Amino acid sequence: MMAAPIISSCAGCTRSSRLLSLSHRLSHLQQRRQSQLSPSAILSKPTWSVRSLLDSPSSSQDADTPKITSAQLHHLLRLSALPPPSSPVEEASMIKTLQSQLHFVRAIQQVDTTDVKPLSSIRDETAAGLEEMTIGLDQLKDALEAEEIRGHCRRPRRKRDVPVDTAGVEDWDALAGASEKAGKYFIVRSAKGMEDVS
């Protein structure tokens, strides 16, 4: 008999949490629309500061999060194949550093990324950047003119009578950095026995 009221109250909780979530989204959208009016409006009211990300978690809003224990620190050090701390002072310093790093990560995880495309690579993904990186027939025109289709399988081959421009590519001296040379070869001395290997 008690199960039915619990289920109905849980359904009521989910409905109210959905309404709260929906109202939060609507207020967030309204704030976003207002802030999109001008860049000066966005920059006049910062939403975070470096100091808030670097503060110790005990003094910030993450005070209710679990603390890192000494056992957890030793476990992480063992998994990372790192030596354990040599003193209690060093252990406390490691725990404090790890806590601040976790505080920073939690703050990053709370950033609203709705309507933000995931980064596929670190490059210029604007239309102009993609156009600049795109290789089209215009860029390949000279290279294609230096080829001809030959053979049964109709494979492209470079025309033999067209000279290949190797300026700046094949005119470097490969032996310039060698400490010892023997003709057109460089000499490598082995550490064992100091024998010549060429």
N, C-alpha and C positions, 0 to 999 in steps of 0.2 A: 504493500500500500504506500510505502514511503517513496518508492522509485518514481512514481508518476509525477509528484510535485517537484522532485529534483530535476527530472528531465525537462519539465516545463519551465522551471526557473533558469536552467542552463540555456534553453532556447531563447528565453527573454534576454539573458546576458549576451548571447551572440548577436541578437537583433540590436540591442543597445550599443554594443561595441561596433557593429557595422555602421550605425547611425553616427557615432562619435567619429569613426574613421572617415565617413563621408563628409561630415561637417568640417573636420580637420583639412581634408583635401580641398574643399570649396574655399575655406579661408586662405589656404596656401595659394590656390590659384588666383584669388583676388589680390593677395599681396604681390604675387609674381606679375600680374598685369599692371598694378600700380607702379612697381619698380621698373618695369620695362619701358616706362615713358621716357626716361632720360638716363644717360650714364651718370650724371651728377647725382641723381636721386639714389642710384644704386650705391655709389661710392660714399655718399654722405652718412649712411647708416651701416657700418660694417657688422656682419653677422658673427664674426669670430676674430680672435686675435692670436698672435703667436704666443703671447704670455699664457693664454688659456690652454693652449696645447702643450706647453712646457711645464705647467704647474704640476706639482705632485698630485696624484689622484686623491689623496686624503683631504686636500683643500678644495677640491672641485666637486662637480656633480656626480662623479663616479665613486663617491665614498661608500656606497652600498655594494660595490662589486667585491668579489672575494679577493683576499690578499694572497700573494705568492708565499708559500711556506718554504722553509729550509729544505724539506724533503723534495718538494717539487723542483727547486733550483738544482739540487744534486742530481735528480733524475734527468732533467734537461741537459745538464753538463755531461752526464754519462752517455746520453743518446747522441750528443754532439761530439763525443770523443775529446772533450776539453777537460783540463785538470780541475779538480775541486779547489775551492778557495783555501788559501793557506792560513787565514785567520778569521775570527768572527767579524772583524771590521771590514775585511774584503768581502765576506759573504753578505753583510748588510749593504755594502755599496753595490754589489751585483743585483741584489733584490730590488734596491731603489731604482737602479737603471732599468731593469726589466719592467718594473711597475710603470715607470714613465713612458717606456716604449709601448706598452700595452694601452696605456691611457691615450697616447697619440693615435694608435691603430683604431681604438674604439671611437675616437672623435672622427676619424676619416670614414669609418663605416656608417656613421650617422648622417653623412652628407646625402641629401636628396638627389638621386641621379635619374629621376623620371625624365623622360624626353631627351636624354643624353645618349647619343649613339656610342656604343663601345669602341674603344680605340683598337683598330686592327693592326696598326704598326706605327712606329714613330717616324712620321714623315708628313709632308704638307698634303693634307687630304682635301684641300679646297679645290674648286673646279679648275682654277688656274694652275695649281700644283700638279693635279692629275693630268692636265693637258700637256704640261711641260715634260712629264715623265713618260707620256705615251709615245711609242715609236710607231710612226706611220710609214706609208709607202714613200712619202716625200723624203724622209730621212734615209731610206734604203735605196733610193733611186740609183745613186752612183754605184753602190755595191751590186745591185741586180744587173746593171748594164755591163759589168765586168764578168758576168757569168753566161754560160750557154748550156743548153740541155743536150746531153749526149748519152749514147748507149741505149741498150735494150730497155733498161729500167727507167730511162729518161730522168737521170739524176742531174742536178745542176753541178757544173764544174767551172772552175775559174778559167777564163780565156788565157791561153799561154802567151799571147802577144801583148797583153795589157800588163804593164809594169805595176808591181805592188809598192805602194808608198809606205816605207818602213821608217821614215824620218822620226826620230824621237823614240822609237820602239826598239830597234835592233842595233842602234849605234852606241849603246852604253857598254862600258868595260866591266865585264863580270869578274875579272881578276883584280880590280882596283882595290878591293878591301882585303885581299889575301896578304898575309904576313910573309909567306914564302911561296915562290913560284918555281916551276920546272917546265920551261917552254910555255905551252898553252894550258898547262895544268897547275892547280894549286896543291900545296903540300899540307897535310894534316899530321901533326905529331901526336901519336897516341900516348896516353899517360903511362901505360904499362910498357916498359922497355924503350920508350922513346924511339920507335921505329918509323921509317918513312912509309907513308901510305899515299899513293897518288892515283 
